[in-house]
Amino acid sequence: MLSVQNEWEYRACYAIQWFWPIPIIPGVFFAPESPWWLVRCGRIEDVGRAIDRLTTKRADTNFNTEQKVAMMIHTNEMEKKVSSGTAFFDCLKHTDLRRTEIVSIVWLMQAFC
């Protein structure tokens, strides 16, 4: 766009970024649902099908879908137990305060760069 000497030298740069919704929007309709989201919604019967759709069978012969589903259900239950009774204010207490400080500083450094 260096050779263009009219208003399109800056407008074209802004217009090009609107190209990306064209392939993304149709791709969203064909994207598989997340197995973790299905577990959290209680749709356990759909989790196995989603995992089978997302994995390659030839890559790992020891892959067991039922074990993965059981692990996901167990992990979801543990997360529910740990996060019950917590609020955003808990991010400013004890050990979580240090984690909040670290994440905030990392985010600020990224913004400053």
ZAMARTOR-872891 format. One line per field, with one value per residue (C-alpha): residue number from 0; x, y, z. Coordinates in steps of 0.02 Angstrom, whole numbers. Layout:
resi	c(NUM  ...) .
x	c(X  ...) .
y	c(Y  ...) .
z	c(Z  ...) .
//
This chain:
resi	c(0  1  2  3  4  5  6  7  8  9  10  11  12  13  14  15  16  17  18  19  20  21  22  23  24  25  26  27  28  29  30  31  32  33  34  35  36  37  38  39  40  41  42  43  44  45  46  47  48  49  50  51  52  53  54  55  56  57  58  59  60  61  62  63  64  65  66  67  68  69  70  71  72  73  74  75  76  77  78  79  80  81  82  83  84  85  86  87  88  89  90  91  92  93  94  95  96  97  98  99  100  101  102  103  104  105  106  107  108  109  110  111  112) .
x	c(0  152  120  -63  -83  -266  -381  -369  -190  -257  -433  -370  -276  -435  -539  -422  -453  -638  -592  -570  -754  -789  -701  -725  -915  -950  -812  -899  -1051  -943  -834  -864  -928  -802  -808  -774  -924  -1032  -976  -1016  -1189  -1223  -1230  -1123  -1188  -1126  -952  -890  -946  -861  -698  -702  -731  -583  -455  -360  -377  -219  -107  -125  -183  -200  -330  -487  -634  -726  -574  -558  -742  -727  -574  -665  -816  -703  -605  -766  -831  -666  -674  -852  -801  -649  -741  -899  -919  -787  -803  -696  -640  -550  -422  -355  -327  -182  -103  -221  -160  13  -60  -164  -10  91  -45  -78  106  122  -32  36  204  116  14  168  264) .
y	c(0  115  163  211  397  416  373  186  178  170  106  -53  -105  -91  -177  -328  -373  -397  -543  -664  -681  -754  -922  -920  -906  -1059  -1154  -1126  -1224  -1377  -1368  -1509  -1470  -1474  -1635  -1533  -1422  -1576  -1647  -1483  -1480  -1659  -1731  -1881  -1990  -1863  -1848  -2015  -1972  -1802  -1879  -2010  -1874  -1771  -1912  -2012  -2198  -2249  -2134  -2222  -2402  -2392  -2253  -2294  -2175  -2237  -2204  -2028  -1993  -2059  -1950  -1797  -1829  -1854  -1694  -1596  -1656  -1608  -1434  -1412  -1461  -1345  -1195  -1208  -1062  -954  -777  -656  -576  -739  -697  -567  -685  -796  -902  -840  -662  -711  -796  -641  -531  -641  -649  -462  -419  -539  -460  -285  -330  -397  -237  -127  -219) .
z	c(0  -3  -183  -155  -124  -78  67  29  92  269  234  151  308  411  277  267  449  411  298  444  493  320  352  541  548  438  530  696  638  598  754  879  1053  1193  1296  1453  1417  1390  1558  1647  1566  1621  1444  1488  1345  1218  1294  1226  1049  1059  1121  983  855  919  932  804  837  744  847  1015  1028  1219  1213  1311  1290  1444  1555  1485  1517  1695  1724  1658  1769  1921  1883  1860  2028  2112  2035  2095  2271  2274  2202  2306  2425  2343  2276  2177  2341  2383  2248  2369  2515  2570  2433  2298  2329  2268  2115  2078  2092  1975  1843  1855  1830  1683  1603  1631  1555  1401  1387  1408  1272) .
//
